[in-house]
Amino acid sequence: MSLFKARDWWSTVLGEKEEFDQGCLCLADVDNTGNGQGTLGNVEHGNQYQIKLMYEHNLQRTACNMTYGSFGGVKGRDLICIQSMDGMLMVFEQESYAFGRFLPGSLLPGPLAYSSRTDSFITVSSCRQVESYKYQVLAFATDADKRQETEQQKLGSGKRLVVDWTLNIGEQALDICIVSFNQSASSVFVLGERNFFCLKDNGQIRFMKKLDCSPSCFLPYCSVSEGTINTLIGNHNHMLHIYQDVTLKWATQLPHIPVAVRVGCLHDLKGVIVTLSDDGHLQCSYLGTDPSFFQAPKVESRELHYEELDIELKELQKIIKDVNKSQGIWPMTEREDDLKVSAMVSPKFDSVSQAADVEVGTDLVPSVTVKVTLQNRLALQKAKLSVYVQPPLVLTCDQFTFEFMAPEMSRTVAFSVYLKGSYTPSELEGNAVVSYSRPSGIPRVIQCKFRLPLKLICLPGQPSKTASHKLTIDTNKSPVSLLSLFPGFSNQSEDDQVNVMGFRFLGGSRVTLLASKTSQRYRIQSEQFEDLWLITNELIIRLQEYFEKQGIKDFACSFSGSMPLQEYFELIDHHFELRINGEKLEELLSERAVQFRAIQRRLLTRFKDKTPAPLQHLDTLLDGTYKQVIALADAVEENQDSLFQSFTRLKSATHLVILLIGLWQKLSTDQIAILEAAFLPLQQDTQELGWEETVDAAISHLLKTCLSKSSKEQALNLSSQLNIPKDTSRLKKHITLLCDRLAKGGRLCLSTDAAAPQTMVMPGGCTTIPESDLEERSIEQDSTELFTNHKHLIVETPLPEVSPLQGVSE
């Protein structure tokens, strides 16, 4: 934007509720005296003239624009050429109609100008090209009073209208102006939507200029420098630019958007710029500036005290260090409860299930109602509530908007949750998040978590006699009756078996829970490794709640078996295999799509050919390729569904592994949170950013920081770009190494002090992070003894106190 404004010399407003365009402004000597005065009659309000009608023409077609000149080189008079809306040029010789011609291929009329030097009409057609037609060619061509007669020209009747030259400019034109300051040469100026062009008489480009803003009008005029042309260009940003050829010489602001601009001499004032807006604002202005008498006050110099600055810097550094140690991003402040959010899950299922159209196998799917209540302390506007649950759980409604116009208001919303899928979710925990802005404009977010009942996705089932995967959880308290822990899952046929309980998930998976009578142990077993997670987690939560109600605070769980990494790695490999398969299918689909479009182009060329040629089985090839594209698209969609389910199962297994590591090493809540952030960084798995490379980077960071052995490992830099790996071997080795270092005394921490080597606190030393395949092989051999095939190790754990269950071996 320019700092200079056009200086207003005189202005007025024309008409009332009228519209104006570029053809509505003419600046000329009205009476042709040449001295700038009129003299027919003088009155108080100015000069007076009389205009007499010489002749008129009633047009048979709707006019678009016009031009005039000495067509054909006539002397002493001007002819008029009018272009109609349907692309016809009508030539009038004073009071007589001469002829009319349709321009070939005309769709919409463009700007029109006449060049006296070449005796030709220049326009821009709807094909976005500049076209020039000789007047002699127009005059001797076949008469075109009707559009249909142009077909006779194609058949040879009459002389065909031929264009003199064309130039493709690639955009529509707003205006054309022909400038000739000497008899030897003239220039054709074309104002486009994004550029303006200067052309020679023969259509060659003299120069062009790309415009920064959308233009509205322009005017070329003579320059004081020989061989150059000045151009005024107005745009829609209320600006007027003056160019000398392609060089910007001046820019000034206007109070309106000009649609027409002229330059003239008014009252002996040369170079007055006259502009007209589309709503009738007419302004005469000149360029220049007004002198500014403002002077910036002097800034008082202040002496710097470096000792005080050093003290202040040390205090700030101490505050930053304390904040980093507390693992917080913002300093702790007094909490103000502007909004309170609470959630309540109904203890009973809905009388009429909201999942009436959903079936999981042969089971009827129930739904449960959740109520979320919001209470505000201050007036808040546009508070947005978003509710999240883990798939395949779905909500009847997950977005709500509230307006708290007054303080101390309460709003409650209700929605239902049900299962929509034949597999189990990774969590039963939901999250209600409210985002709002305080009256001061500061955005805030508050959340409330709620826990869905296990019976929403699980039914009582028969205990399984055999199982491929088993886990044993140790406790420090006497065993509790399973009937009291899971009152809604008792099986009437097995009332005497108080220490055995079966669970059947909606969809078919079964899990068996066994409790020891005397050894304070619980065993969970299932055919699928990931299905152990929900029952194991539910068991621990209900045990904690049971002993809290009894007033016992020192209850603890532990895990002393071997970590089931082999089963976990199988799920990782399956998930990764589906990702690779998805990439291959998408690549094949892309190739078939390219092939399909290529066949289409060839067929289209054959069909457009005037001389029919055999298709050479292209139609058969098109049909076969179409079927392949459809089949591959279905395969991609099916693989995406399988990948989504696999990712959900992988998250369940990951939750279980984190739980077992926490029980195994007795990790604190903060350390478990670090593991969850490393192993569960993504809520959604995509081809661009997948679980494997993200988790590998996070675990590598832990191994090179808080779990590192030496400063050499801390100096290693991680890759800044995450790409899908070739296989999962590196990830599995890093997970094994993480468990190995935790077993040898390593602890997880994100504070700055954790970067120190932990040689003193890790008995027996730690294996360094492998920097080559050779080192990784040696680590793998050393860790094999600790993490082997854990199915057999866990199955062989003796539980002599568990009563026999119809032949189930212990």
N, C-alpha and C positions, 0 to 999 in steps of 0.2 A: 504494500500500500504506500502511495506517495505521501510525502509530508506537505506537498504543495496542493493548494486548492485553486480551481479556476475562479478568477476574480469577476464577480457579477457586475456587468456594465448596465444591462437592462433586461428585464424579464417580465413575462406575463403568462396568463393561463388562457388557453383558447378553448371555446366551445364548452358545452355541458354534457357530461356523460358520453363523450365521443371518443373514438379510437383512431390513432394515427399510425402510419408506417413510413417506410423510407421514401415513398413517392409523394408525400404530403408537404414537402418543404422545398421551396424554390427561392433563391436569392438572386435578384436581377434588377436591372434598371427598367422600371415599368414602362416609361414613356419613350425609351430609346433615345434620350437626349444626350447622354454621355456625360453630363455635368452633375448628375446626382440630384437635380431640382425638378420639380413638377410645377406646371405653371398654368394649367387650364383654369383652375378656380381655387381661390383661397378663402377658407372659412376659419372660424375660431378654433375648431378642434383639429385642424390640419389641412392638408391638401386634398382636393376632390377631383376624381377622374370619372369619365363615362366610358363604359365598356359596351361595344356594339356587337351583336351577333352577326358573323359573316356567313357561316354555314354550319350545319350539323348533320350527323349520320346516325341513323337508328341501327344499332348493331343487332345482328341476328343471332349472335353467340355471346356467351358471358365472357367479358374481357378480363384478362389477368394483369397485363402490363403493356407498355408501349415504348416506342422510340421514334425518333424523327431524324431527318437528314436529307441531303441532296442525293437521293437514290439514283443510280445510273449516271451520275455526273451531270444532272440537270443544273441550269444556271438560274439564279434569281428567285428560287422558291424551294421550300422544303416539302418533302413527302412524309406521310405518317404511316407507321407500321404498328398494328395492334396484334398482340398474341392472345388467343382465346384460351379458355381453361382446358379445352380438348386438344391443344397443341397446333392450332391453325394460325398461320400468319396472314393477316388481311392488310393489304396495301391500299392507301387512299391518296389520290392526287388532288389535293385541295377538296373541292366539293364533289369529286367523282370517285367511285370505287373502281380500283384498277384490277386487282385479282386477289385470289386467296390460295394458299398452298398449305398442305399438311406436312409437317416435318416427319420424316420416316422414323418409325419406332417410338413415337412420342407417347408417353404415359401421363406424366404430370409436367406442366409448364415450369420453366426455370427463368432466371433473370435474362434480360435481352438488352443488347447494345448494338450500335451501328458504327462501323469503322469506315470513315470517309476515304481514308488513304487506300484501302484495299477494296472498297465498295462491297462490303460483306456484312452479314448479320452474324453475331456471335452470341451463343447461348450455352447453357449447361443443361444437358438432358437428364432424365431420370436414371440413366445408366451411369451417372456420376462421371461424365466426361464432357470436356469443353468441345463444342462443335462450331464450325464456321461454314456458312453457306454464302456463295456469291449471289449478288442481286441478279445478275444476268441469268444464272442458272435457275433461280426462282421464277424469273419473268418468262422464260421460254419453256418451263416445265408444263406438264399437263394440268389443266384447271382442276381444282380440287374443292369444288363447292360441296361435295359430299364425300364422306369418309370412304364409301365403297369404291370410289373411282380410283383409289390408290391401288386396288387389285388390278385395274386395267393397265396400270403402268408396268406391273410385274409381267403381264401377258404381252407386252410390247406395244400397246396402244398409247402413243404419245411419248414424250421425252421424260426420262426418269430423273427424279431429283437426287443429285449426288452431292455428298458432303465434300467440302474443300479440304479440310483437315480436322483431326480430332486429337484430343489429349486426355488421357484418363488421369483424374486427380484423386479418385477414390473416396470422395465425400460430396455431399450436397453443397451447393453454392448459395450464399445469401445475396450477393450483388456482383455486378460486373461494371467496370468503368474503363473507358478507352482514353488514354492520355497521349496527346501529340503536341510537343512544344516546338517542333521544327518539322519541315517538310520531308526530311530524309528518313525519319523513323518515328514509329509510334509504339506504345506499349499497351498491352491488354492486362488489366488488373482484375483478379478474381478473388473474392473474399469467401473462403470456405468456412466450415464449421470449426476447424482446428488449425488451419493454415491460411495464409494469403499468398497468392502466386502473381508473379510478373512474367508475362509471356511476350514473345516477339510476334510479328505479324504472321509468321508462318506456323505458329503453334509451339515453337521451341521455348523451353523455360529459360527465362533470363535470370531469375532468382526466386526463392521462396523462403518463407519465414514461418516457423512453428510458433503458434500463439500459446501463452500460458493460461489464458482465460477465454471463456466462450464469447466471441465477438457479437456485436449487435448492429454495427454500421461501419462504413469507412469512406474516406475521401482522399484520393491522390491529388496532389497539386504540385506546382513548380517549386524547385529548390533554388536556394541562392548559390549552391555549388553546381558547377557545370557537369553534366553527365549523370546527375543523381535526381531522384524524385522523392519528395516528402509525402508521407501518408498519415492521415489521421485515422485511428482505429478506436472506436468505442466498444466497451464490453459490458457484460452484465454485472460487473463488480463496481459500477458507478465510476469507472476510470476512463480516461482518454489518453491514449498513447500516441506519441509523435515519432515516427520512424523516418530515418533517411536511408533509403533502400532497406537493408535488414538491420540497421543499427538503431537502437532505441535512444532517442535524443532527449525526450522529456516525458514525464508522466504527471498527470494532474487529476484531482478528484472533481467529480460533478455531483450536484445534488439529486440527480435522477439518472435513469438508464436511457441513453440516447438511442433513438431508432433512425435518426437522420442527422447529418452534420454538414455544414457548409462553411466556407470562409469568404469574407467579403470586406468591403470598405464602407463604413457607415460614419457620416458626418466627419469626413477627413481622418477618421481613425482607421488605419490599415491593419489588416490581419485579425479582424473580429471573428471569433468562432461562434457560429449560430448552431444551437442544438435543439432538438425537439424530442420529447418523450412520447410514449404511446398514449398517455392520458392528457396530452395537450400542454405540457409545460414547455414554453418557448423561452430560451435564454440566450442573450448575447454576452459573451465573456471574453476575457483576454488572459494571457498567461503572465505570471509574475508572482511576486511574494511581497508580503508586508514585513517591514523590519520589526524585529523582536527586541524590546527594551529590557527583557528579563535577564538578570545576571545571577548566576548561582552563588549563594553565600559561601564565604570561605569556611572551610572545615577547621575547627580548632584542633591543633595537634595535641595529643595526649602522650605523656611520657610512659613508656612501658616499664613495668617492674617485673623483671625476669624471675626474681626469687618467689614472688607471689604466684606467678604463672606456673612455676615448677611445683609448688605445694599443691595448687589446684589440680594439676595434671596427675600427681601421685594419688590424690584422693579419688579422682575419677577412675583411675586404673584399679584401685582397690575395690571400688564399687562394682566394676565390671567383673573382676575376678571372683568376688563373692557371689554374684549372680550366676556365673558359670559353674561354680561349685554346687550351688543349690539346684542345678539342672533345670532352671526355669528360664523362660524367654523374657517375661515381664516381671518387674519387681512386685512383690506381694503388697497388696493394698487392702484396705478394709472393704469387704464385699458388701455391695448394696443389692438387695433382692428386689429389683424392679419388677420381676415377674417370677412366679413360682409355677412349676410344672410338676404334675403328679399323674401317674398312670395306675390303673387298677384293672386286672384281668379277672373276668367273671369266673367263679368257681365251677360253673356248670356250662355245658354246651348250649348252643342256641337251639331253641325248640324246633325251629325250621332252619336247617342248614343252608348257609349261603353258597355252598358248593354243590348245589343240586345237580348241575350239569357236569360235574367232575367225578370220574370213577378211577380208582387206583386198584387195578385187578378186579376182584369180586367184592371188595370192601366198600362200604358207604363212607364217604369222607365227611367228618363233622367239622363244625366251625365254632369258634369261641369269640365272644365280644370283649373288646378292650375299650375302656373309657379313659380319655386324657382330659384333665382339668387344668385350666390356666387361670391364675389369680394375679392381677396386676396391682402394683402399689402406686404407679404413676400413670398418667394418660399416655397411651402408646398408639401409634398408627401403623397399620399394615404389618401386623405380626404374622409371620408365616410359619405354619407347623408342617413339618415333613416327617413321615413315619417310615422306618426301614425295618425289614425282616430279611432273613436269609432265604434265598431260593432253595427248593421250590415252594416255600411258603409265599402266599400272596395275600394282598389286602383288598378289601372292597373299595377303599378310598385311602390315598396316601398323602394328599395335599389339602391343607385347610388355610384359610386366611381370616384374620380377626381384626376388628377395629375397636380398640379400647378408648373410647372418647372421654371417659371419666375415670378417676382413680377408684380403687377398691371394687373392681368388677370381677365377675367369675364367669367363665365360659367352659362348657363341657361338650366334647364331641365323642362319638362312638363309631367304631368300625369293627369289622369281623376279619378274622385270620383263619385261613384253611390251607391245606396241602394241595398242591396242583402239580403232581409228578409222581413217578413210580420209584423215586429214590429219596433218601433221607437228607434233611438239611444239615449243614455243618454246625449250626448253633440253634438253640431255642430262645435266644435272647433277642429282643427287639429294642429299637432305639427311637425315641421321639425327640426331634430337634426343632427348636423354635428360634428363628432369627428375627430380630427387631432392631429398631433404632431408638435411642434415648431421646428425650426432648431436646438435648443439646446437639443431636445429630450423630452421636457416636454409635456405630453399629455394635450389637451384642448378639451372642449366641448362647443359648442354654439348652441342656439336653437332660432327658430322663430315660432311664433304661427300665424295661419290664421283661419278665420271664414268662414264657408260654408254658402251659402244662405239657408233661410228657405224653399224656394220654391223647393229645391232639394228633400225634403221628404214630402212636404205638398202642397195641392191644395186648391183653393177656394171651400167652401162648404156652404150648407144651414145652417143657425143658428138653433140650437136645441131648441125645446119648453120646454123640461124638462131635468133635469140633476141631477145626484145623488151626485155630488161633486162640491162645489162652493167655490171660494176664492174672497175676496175683498181687493184691494190694494188702500191705500189712498195716495194722493200727496198733495203738498203745492202750486200747480199752477192750473190754469184753465184747464179744460179738452181740449184735442186736438182731432181733427177729426181723426177717425180711417183710413179714406181714405188717409190722408196725412202720417200717420204712416206706413200703409201697402198698398202702391199703387198697388202692384201686386196681391192683393187678393180681389179686389172689385168685387162684383157680380152685373152684369148689371140689373138684375131683382129687385135689392134692392138698387137702387141708392139713394132713399129718406131716407133710414135708414143709415145715416152717423155715428150713434153711436152704431151700431150692425154689427158684422162681424163673419162669420163662416169659420172654417178651417177643412179640411179633410186630415188626414195623409194617405200616401200610405199604404194601408192595411185595411183601413176602419174606424179607430177611428176618432171621431169628437170632436171639441172644439169650444165653442162659447165665443166671447169676447164682452162685453157690456161696454159702456162708459157713465157716467152720464153727463148731460148738465151743471149742476150748482154746484154739491157737490164735485167735484174734486176726484171722485172715479172711479175705473175700476173693473169690475167683470169678472172672468174667470170661466167657468163651463164646465164640461165634465162628461161622464159616467165612466171614469176610472181616478182614482186619480193621477196616474203617468203621464197621458197625459197632466196635467195642467202645468207641469214644463217648457217645451220648449216654450209654448206661453207666460207664465208669465215672463220668463227670457227675451224672445225676446221683450216683451212689455216694460220692464224696460230699456233695452239697447237702444231701439229706442226712448223712451222718453228722456233719457239722451242726446242722440245725437241730438235730435230735439232742446232742450233748449240750448245746447252748441252752436249750429249754430245761435240761437237767441241772444247769448251773455249773457245768464242767468246762473249764476254759483251757485246759492243757491237752485237749484232744489233738492228735496229729496222725497223719497218714504217711506211709513211706513205701518205697519200691526197691526191692533188693535183687530183683532178677536182672537178666541181661537185656540191654536195650534192643527192641525188635527192629533194628535198622534194615535187615534184609527184606522184611515185608513192606516196610516204608519205601525202600528203593524200587520195589516192583511197581508200586503205584506211581512213583515218579517216572519210571521208564514208560509205563502205559500212557501217561499224560503227554510225555514228550513225543512219543510215537504218533499220537493223534495230531500234535502240532505239525510235525514233519509231513504227515499224510495230508493235512490241510493245505500246506504250502504247495505240495505236488499237484493236488487237485485244482487249486486256483491257477497254477501255471498252465496246466492242461486246458482248463476252461478258457484262459486268455488266448492260448494258441488256436483253439477251435473257434473262438469268436472272431479272431483275425481271419481265419480261413473262411468263415461264413460270410463276412463282409466282402472278402475278395471275390468269392463266387457270385455274390449279389451284383457287384460292379460289372463282372464279365457278362452276366445274364442281361443286365440293363443295357450294356453296350450292344449286345446281340439284338435285343428287342428294338432299340432305337435305329439300328442300321436299316437304310432304305432297301438294300438288297438282302433279303433274308438268307441266313446261313444256318447250317445244322447246329443244334445245341451241343452235340458231342457229349451227351449224358451229363451236362452240367446241372440239369434239373434233378437228376437222380443223386448227384453228388451234393446238391444243396439240401435235399431232403434228408440224406444220411447225416450230413454235418449238423443239421438242425436237431435231429434226434440225439446226436452225441452231446450237443450243447445242453439240451434239456436234462439228459441223464447225468452229465457232470454237475450241473447246477443242483440237481437233487442230491447227488453225492456230497457236494460241498455243504449243503444245508444239513444233511444227516450227520456229517462229520462234525459240524459246529455244535449240534445238539449233544453228540457223544463227548466232545471236548468240554462242553459246559458241565455235563454230569461228572466227567472225570475230574474236573477242577474242584467240584463240590466234594467229591470223595477224598481228593488229595488234601483239601482243607481240613476235613474231619480227621484224617490220619495225622496231619500236622499238629492239630490241637492235641491229639492223644500223645504224640511224641514229646511235645512241650510239657504236657502234664507229667509224663513219666520222668523226664529230665529234672523237673522241679522237685518231684518227690524223691528221686534218686539222690540228688545232691543237696536237698533241703535249701533250695534257692528262695530268696526273699521275693516280695511282690514286685519290687523294682527290677530285679534281675529277670523275672519271668516276663515282665513287660518288654524288656530288651529283646528276649528271645522271640516274643510274638511280633515285635516290629521287624525283626530280621527274617523270620520264616513266613510271616503273613503280611507282606507289604502291599498286596494288590487285592482289591475287592472284585476285580473283573480281569479275566485273562484274555489277551488279544495276541494277534500274530506279530504286531509291531513291538510290543513290550510284554514278554511272557514271564511266568513265574520262575523258571529255571535260572535265567540270566540275572534277574533281580535279586533272588535269594543268594545266588553265588557271590554277587558283588557285596551284599550285606555281610555274609559270613566271612568273606575274605577281609572285610574291614575290621571285623571283630578279632580275627586271628592276627591281624597286623597292628592292633592297638592294645586293647585291654588283655587279650590272651597271648600277646607276643612274648617271646623269650628274650630277645636281644634288641638292641637299638638298630641293628642291621635290618631286621624285619620291619621296624617302624618306618624306615627310610624308603621302603618300596612303595612305588606309586601305583594306584589302581587305574585301570582304563576308564577314561571319561565317557566312553560310548558303550552302550549295552547292545549287543547283537546276539541273535539266537546261536547257541553253541552247536558244535558238530554232534556231540553226544553228551551224556550226563555223567561220564566218569569223573570229571573234575569236581562237579558239584557233590557227588557221593563221597569222594575222598575228603573234601572239605568238611562235610557234615560228620564223617567219621573222626576227623582230626579235632573238630570242635568238641565232640563227646570225650575224646581221649584227654584233651587238655583240661576239661572240666573234672574228669575223674582224677587227674593228678594235682588238683588243688586250684585251678584257675577260677577266677571270679569275674563276672560281667559287671562293667561299670562304664559310664559315659563321661565322667568328670575328667578334668585335665590331668589330675594326679594319677589317673589310671594308665597313662601312657608310659609310666616307668616300668622297666623290666621287672617281672615277677619271679625271678630266679629263687629268691629267698622263701617265698610262700608256696612254691610248687615243689614238693618233695619228689625226688627222683628225676627232676629235669623234664623238659618238654621238647618234643620234636619240632624243629623249625619248619616254617612254611615252605613247601616244596617249590623250587624255582625251575625244576626240570622234570621230565618224565622219569629219569632214573631215580631221583629223590622220592617221587611219588610212589614208585614201585616198592622202595624199601619201607616207606611208611605204611603202605598197604599190607606188607608182610608182617610188620610189627603189630598192626592193629587187628589182624585176623584172629589172633588168639583171644582178644577181648570181645570182639563183635563178630560172632559166627552165625550159623543158621540157628536162630533163637527159637524156632518152633519147638524143636525137640527138647531144648534146655528148659523151656517153661512147662512143657507138658509133663516132664519127669519130676517136677517139684512135688514132693510128697505132701499130701493133705490127709493124714490118717484120721483126723477128727470128723471129716465130712461123712455123713451117713450115705450108704449106697443108694443110688437112684436107678432102680430097675436095670441093674447091670452096668451102670456107667462106671468105668474104671477110674481110679483116682491116681 
